[in-house]
Amino acid sequence: MKPNPFAAGRLLPRVLAASVLAVVAGCATTGQQERHTAGPKDPLEPFNRKMFAFNDTLDHYALKPAAKTYQKVLPSPIRSGIHNFFGNFSDAWSVVNNLLQGKFGDGAVMTMRVLTNTTIGIGGLFDPATELGLDRRSQDLGLTFGHWGVPAGSYLVLPLFGSSDLRDAAALPADTYVSPALLVPSTWQKIGVDAVGVVDARAGLLGASQMLDELAFDRYTFTRDAYVTRRRSLVYDGNPPDRPDDDAEDGPAAAPRAPSPAASAAKTSMSAERADVVAQVPAPTPPGGVTPAPLPASAPTVPVPLSGPAPVPPPPASAVPA
């Protein structure tokens, strides 16, 4: 890939997007997943919390108001076209990473998806591929490194970029390179294109951020656990193995150690108890029906305690007096 002389000028809008996704990713997707470790490695927690507060403040005073204005001013069809256009570039990068991981079937599907949306979808403004059954199978370079057995390393909150780890931070320059900004020549044009993509992504997550505010007592811990759990699940294609508290190794190449019988019994008991008191939260549907963009920092389902008393089943028919 030829180095882009304007890459430095394009960083600011992209890091704003990543910081937002770090805050709201825990509520952006559905599909219940079980924790496979007692907690992520976070030796840099004092630094991480300061960076989290900085990113959160930036979102509150700058990006969130811009996203609300964007959603209010532009009609839904235009926002859908912008969303699809940016998503088509993300799909093209997923093709590369599926092939690098040896997932040739998924790579073929994503290739057909990109070709279909680029041609029939008029440059990616429309998404006929989904209607034809060519569903997204998103991948990024951070997941590719994990598939190759590169350890995730410590959890890390980057200034402006948000939630990450050492592995994903190394992959970040490549993961943020492929975008519609490649189509324009000047630095300011690239910044403008990326800024539109940032605001579009943030507008699609307004509902998720509100849900996070309502559910999370410690937003930092919630976001950290969601990010680490989700990324590990994606590396293992949704089926991560059990592992001990020491997560020095991460990725399919690492051989997981079997949990102790006591740990297995405790885990089974905890799962049975949680099954009675949790429910899945559906993915928030933004106004106008625009689905959030397929970005790498998506996160697991949010378990929510059921409110109110437990329902009492009616007595059997034989117990009803005549």
MOPEWO-V508753 format. One line per field, one symbol per residue. psi: psi as a letter, one per 20 degrees, with the letter a starting at -180 (. if undefined). Layout:
psi = ???
This chain:
psi = ppqoijhhiigghhhgghhghhhjhijirropqppjqhqqplikgggghghghghgggggiggghhhggghhgpqghghgggghghhhhhhhhhgghghhijmhghhgghghgggghhfhjmjjhrmihghjjmqpmqrrhghgghhijpqhaqqpoqphhbparhghhhigghhjgoriiiiqgrghhgggghhghghgghhijghhhhgghhhpgohggggghgggggghghhjljmqrqqrholhqpqhipoqqpqqhghgghgggghhghhijqqqpqppoqpijopqqnqhkrrrqoppppqrqpppqqqqhhipq.
